[in-house]
Amino acid sequence: MAMLELRNISKTFNIGTINEKKALQGVSLSMEEGDFVTVIGGNGAGKSTMLNAIAGVWPIDSGAIYIDGINVTGLPDFKRASYIGRVFQDPMLGTAPDMQIIENMALAARRGKSRTLKWGVSKKEKEHYLEQLATLHLDLENRSTQKVGLLSGGQRQALTLLMASLQKPKLLLLDEHTAALDPKTAANVLATTKDIVSRNHLTALMVTHNMRDAIATGNRLIMMYGGRIIFEVSGEEKQKLTVDDLMERFQKASGEEFADDQSLLSE
């Protein structure tokens, strides 16, 4: 059984107006448990729209979305919280800046669960959170009472990754989560991403503008254009890919040259 299955999903914004935009046009995608799929494409290709549709941020117009065999098509985002972990481009999102690191970890551990009158972090919980923080190799386990707002962008993004994976979600969505970071920090966060996904045997879907990162990360790569998936590559064939190969395949599949400045600059 597929961990994620998109069945011919479509989404159009501003229907019937001059600003009508067909963001997704019959997108189908199947991901098995443990798949790590990277998604590349120019601006307006439908990458983030697809992630938002999976997360339930807005309803799709047609088609169906299944997570671990469960039809979540009609469920709003808060009802999908127990299935999905998500990391955004902005390091300021996904954490509570005025709360301590350890408190943020506790919130993440309780996400999607029924609330009770009990609050506070037990000794056993704290030990577990400190062990998890130590895996980041950022010394955050020794700064667990520090407010998250005082962390650097890279530290915060690494913490958000850890929080998103704490409950071992069915699916981890990564929406250009290194794009706002400087190159060195981005490389460190991506290495942390690979470690967390591998260590927890997660199924992950990562949108990126960086062609090299898309090639070097995960076991499958898909490229989107005009709200459609125009080609996919996996396994040994993916490992042998170069940026030039990727651009050539894009041109062959779309009939156009790849003209996304951000992607070209990040070659």
C-alpha positions as CSV (number, residue, x, y, z in Angstrom):
1,M,0.0,0.0,0.0
2,A,1.3,3.5,-0.9
3,M,2.1,5.9,1.9
4,L,1.0,8.8,-0.3
5,E,-1.2,8.6,-3.3
6,L,-2.4,11.6,-5.4
7,R,-5.1,10.6,-7.9
8,N,-5.5,13.0,-10.7
9,I,-5.7,16.1,-8.5
10,S,-6.5,19.5,-9.9
11,K,-6.7,23.0,-8.4
12,T,-7.6,26.3,-10.1
13,F,-7.4,29.7,-8.4
14,N,-9.7,32.7,-9.2
15,I,-12.0,30.7,-11.5
16,G,-13.9,32.8,-14.0
17,T,-11.7,35.9,-13.6
18,I,-9.0,37.5,-15.6
19,N,-6.5,36.1,-13.0
20,E,-7.6,32.5,-13.4
21,K,-4.7,30.2,-12.8
22,K,-4.6,26.4,-13.3
23,A,-2.1,25.6,-10.5
24,L,-2.5,21.8,-10.7
25,Q,-3.7,19.9,-13.7
26,G,-4.4,16.2,-13.2
27,V,-1.4,15.4,-10.9
28,S,-0.9,11.8,-10.0
29,L,1.8,10.6,-7.7
30,S,2.4,7.4,-5.6
31,M,5.0,7.2,-2.9
32,E,5.9,4.0,-1.1
33,E,6.9,3.9,2.6
34,G,10.5,5.2,2.9
35,D,10.5,7.1,-0.4
36,F,12.3,10.4,-0.3
37,V,11.1,12.4,-3.4
38,T,12.5,15.7,-4.4
39,V,10.4,18.1,-6.5
40,I,12.0,20.6,-8.9
41,G,10.4,23.2,-11.3
42,G,10.3,26.9,-12.1
43,N,8.2,29.5,-10.5
44,G,4.5,28.7,-10.9
45,A,5.1,25.1,-11.8
46,G,2.8,23.9,-9.0
47,K,5.3,22.6,-6.5
48,S,4.1,24.5,-3.4
49,T,0.5,24.2,-4.5
50,M,0.9,20.4,-4.5
51,L,2.3,20.4,-1.0
52,N,-0.4,22.8,0.3
53,A,-3.0,20.5,-1.3
54,I,-1.5,17.5,0.5
55,A,-1.4,19.3,3.8
56,G,-5.0,20.4,3.4
57,V,-4.3,24.2,3.4
58,W,-7.0,24.5,0.7
59,P,-9.4,22.0,-0.9
60,I,-8.7,20.6,-4.4
61,D,-11.2,20.9,-7.2
62,S,-11.1,17.3,-8.2
63,G,-9.2,14.1,-7.6
64,A,-8.3,12.4,-4.4
65,I,-5.6,12.3,-1.8
66,Y,-4.7,9.2,0.2
67,I,-2.2,8.9,3.1
68,D,-1.4,5.4,4.2
69,G,-4.6,4.2,2.6
70,I,-6.8,6.8,4.2
71,N,-8.8,9.2,2.1
72,V,-8.0,12.6,3.5
73,T,-9.3,14.6,0.5
74,G,-12.1,16.2,2.5
75,L,-10.2,16.7,5.7
76,P,-9.0,20.2,6.7
77,D,-5.3,20.8,7.7
78,F,-5.8,20.5,11.4
79,K,-7.4,17.0,11.0
80,R,-4.4,15.9,8.9
81,A,-2.0,17.0,11.6
82,S,-1.6,13.5,13.0
83,Y,-0.5,12.2,9.6
84,I,1.8,15.0,8.4
85,G,4.9,16.8,9.6
86,R,5.9,20.0,7.8
87,V,8.9,22.4,7.6
88,F,8.5,25.7,5.8
89,Q,10.9,28.0,4.0
90,D,10.7,30.7,6.7
91,P,12.7,29.6,9.8
92,M,10.4,31.7,11.9
93,L,7.4,29.4,11.2
94,G,6.8,26.1,12.9
95,T,8.1,27.2,16.4
96,A,6.9,29.4,19.2
97,P,9.7,32.0,19.6
98,D,8.7,33.1,23.1
99,M,8.8,29.6,24.5
100,Q,11.8,27.6,25.6
101,I,13.3,24.9,23.3
102,I,12.2,22.2,25.6
103,E,8.6,23.6,25.7
104,N,8.6,23.7,21.9
105,M,9.6,20.0,21.9
106,A,6.7,19.2,24.3
107,L,4.2,21.0,22.0
108,A,5.4,19.1,19.0
109,A,5.1,15.8,20.9
110,R,1.5,16.6,21.8
111,R,0.5,17.8,18.3
112,G,-2.6,16.2,17.0
113,K,-3.4,14.6,20.4
114,S,-6.3,15.3,22.7
115,R,-5.7,18.1,25.1
116,T,-5.8,17.5,28.9
117,L,-5.6,19.8,31.9
118,K,-2.1,18.4,32.6
119,W,0.8,20.6,31.5
120,G,4.5,20.5,32.1
121,V,7.3,18.2,31.0
122,S,8.0,15.1,33.0
123,K,11.5,13.9,33.8
124,K,11.2,11.0,31.4
125,E,10.0,13.3,28.6
126,K,12.8,15.8,29.2
127,E,15.4,13.1,29.0
128,H,13.9,11.9,25.7
129,Y,13.9,15.5,24.3
130,L,17.5,16.1,25.4
131,E,18.6,12.9,23.7
132,Q,16.8,14.0,20.5
133,L,18.3,17.5,20.6
134,A,21.8,16.0,21.0
135,T,21.4,14.3,17.6
136,L,21.5,17.7,15.9
137,H,25.1,18.3,17.1
138,L,24.3,22.0,17.8
139,D,24.6,21.9,21.6
140,L,20.9,22.7,22.0
141,E,20.6,20.0,24.6
142,N,22.6,22.2,26.9
143,R,20.5,25.3,26.1
144,S,17.1,23.7,26.4
145,T,15.7,26.5,28.6
146,Q,16.7,29.2,26.0
147,K,13.9,30.9,24.1
148,V,13.6,29.7,20.5
149,G,13.5,33.3,19.2
150,L,17.1,33.7,20.2
151,L,18.3,30.9,17.9
152,S,19.9,31.5,14.5
153,G,17.9,30.7,11.4
154,G,19.9,27.5,10.8
155,Q,19.5,26.3,14.4
156,R,15.7,27.1,14.3
157,Q,15.3,25.2,11.0
158,A,17.1,22.2,12.4
159,L,14.9,22.3,15.6
160,T,11.8,22.6,13.4
161,L,12.9,19.5,11.5
162,L,13.4,17.6,14.7
163,M,10.0,18.8,16.0
164,A,8.2,17.8,12.7
165,S,9.7,14.3,12.9
166,L,9.2,13.8,16.7
167,Q,6.0,11.8,16.2
168,K,7.3,9.9,13.2
169,P,4.6,11.3,10.8
170,K,3.3,9.2,7.9
171,L,4.6,12.0,5.6
172,L,7.2,14.7,6.0
173,L,6.7,17.8,3.8
174,L,9.7,20.1,3.2
175,D,8.7,23.3,1.4
176,E,12.0,24.9,0.2
177,H,13.2,24.6,3.8
178,T,16.8,25.7,3.0
179,A,16.0,28.5,0.6
180,A,16.2,31.3,3.2
181,L,19.5,30.2,4.6
182,D,23.1,31.0,3.5
183,P,24.8,28.3,1.5
184,K,26.9,26.8,4.4
185,T,23.9,26.8,6.8
186,A,21.6,25.4,4.1
187,A,24.1,22.5,3.5
188,N,24.1,21.7,7.2
189,V,20.3,21.8,7.4
190,L,20.1,19.5,4.4
191,A,22.5,17.1,5.9
192,T,20.4,17.1,9.1
193,T,17.3,16.5,7.0
194,K,18.9,13.4,5.4
195,D,20.0,12.1,8.8
196,I,16.5,12.6,10.4
197,V,14.7,11.0,7.4
198,S,17.0,8.0,7.3
199,R,17.2,7.5,11.1
200,N,13.4,7.6,11.5
201,H,12.6,5.7,8.2
202,L,10.3,8.6,7.2
203,T,8.5,9.1,3.8
204,A,9.5,12.6,2.7
205,L,8.5,15.0,-0.1
206,M,10.9,17.9,-0.6
207,V,10.3,20.9,-2.8
208,T,13.5,22.8,-3.8
209,H,14.8,25.3,-6.3
210,N,18.3,24.0,-6.1
211,M,19.0,21.5,-8.9
212,R,22.1,20.0,-7.2
213,D,20.2,19.4,-4.0
214,A,17.3,17.8,-5.9
215,I,19.7,15.4,-7.6
216,A,21.8,14.6,-4.5
217,T,18.9,14.1,-2.1
218,G,16.4,11.2,-1.9
219,N,15.8,8.2,-4.1
220,R,13.4,9.8,-6.6
221,L,13.1,13.1,-8.4
222,I,10.1,14.7,-10.2
223,M,10.0,17.8,-12.3
224,M,6.8,19.9,-12.6
225,Y,5.8,22.4,-15.2
226,G,2.5,24.2,-15.8
227,G,0.8,22.3,-12.9
228,R,1.8,18.9,-14.2
229,I,4.5,16.3,-13.5
230,I,6.5,16.2,-16.7
231,F,9.0,13.6,-15.9
232,E,10.4,11.4,-13.1
233,V,13.7,9.7,-12.5
234,S,14.8,7.3,-9.7
235,G,17.4,4.9,-8.6
236,E,20.7,4.5,-10.4
237,E,19.5,6.7,-13.3
238,K,18.9,9.6,-10.8
239,Q,22.4,9.1,-9.2
240,K,24.0,9.6,-12.6
241,L,22.1,12.8,-13.4
242,T,23.9,16.1,-13.8
243,V,22.4,19.6,-13.8
244,D,22.9,19.8,-17.6
245,D,21.0,16.5,-18.0
246,L,18.1,17.9,-15.9
247,M,17.9,21.0,-18.0
248,E,18.0,19.0,-21.2
249,R,15.2,16.7,-20.0
250,F,13.1,19.7,-19.0
251,Q,13.5,21.3,-22.4
252,K,12.6,18.0,-24.1
253,A,9.5,17.4,-21.9
254,S,8.2,21.0,-21.9
255,G,9.4,22.3,-25.3
256,E,10.9,25.3,-23.5
257,E,14.2,26.3,-21.9
258,F,14.4,26.2,-18.2
259,A,14.3,29.9,-17.2
260,D,14.1,30.0,-13.4
261,D,16.9,32.4,-12.2
262,Q,16.9,31.0,-8.7
263,S,17.4,27.5,-9.9
264,L,20.1,28.5,-12.4
265,L,22.0,30.5,-9.9
266,S,22.0,27.6,-7.5
267,E,23.5,25.1,-9.9
